Amino acid sequence: MSVELPFAPVDAIIRRNAGELRVSADAAEELARRIQSHGATLAETAADRA
């Protein structure tokens, strides 16, 4: 099963918390990919334990 994290909510959170810092779209996309990967790992571990 594959689920993709929507990019827009991640981008909105980053920009809301960045304050005066500038955040590139590439950096926001990379963070979304890392969140997706980490979430998948957590889900796999939870499934193994269940």
N, C-alpha and C positions, 0 to 999 in steps of 0.2 A: 504494500500500500504506500502510495506517495502523496504527500500533502505539501503544497507550497504555501509559505507564509506570504500574505499580501505585503508588498513593499510600502504602500502608502502609510499604513499605521506606524510602521517602524520609523519611517522618515519623519512623520509628525512628532513622534515621541522625541527623537533626536533633536529636531529643530526647537521644540518647546523647551528642552533642557539645556540647549547649547548656549543660551544667553547671547553674548556678543561674539561668540566663536563662530567661524564659518565652517560649514561641514559640506564636503563635496558629495555629489550624488553617488559617485563610485564608493566612497567610504560608507555611506548609508546602505548601499546595496551589499557591500561586503559584510557589514554587521548583520543584516537580515539573513544572509547565507549562514553566518556563524550561529546565529540564534536557531535557525532551522536545523542545522547539524546537531547542535547540543540537545535540542528538544527531541530529535529522532533517537539520539543515544539514550536519553532518559526514558523514552517510551519503550525502547527495546529492553532496557534493564528491568523496567516495571513488568513487561510481559514475561520475561524470564522468571521473575520472582513469583508471578501469579501462577 
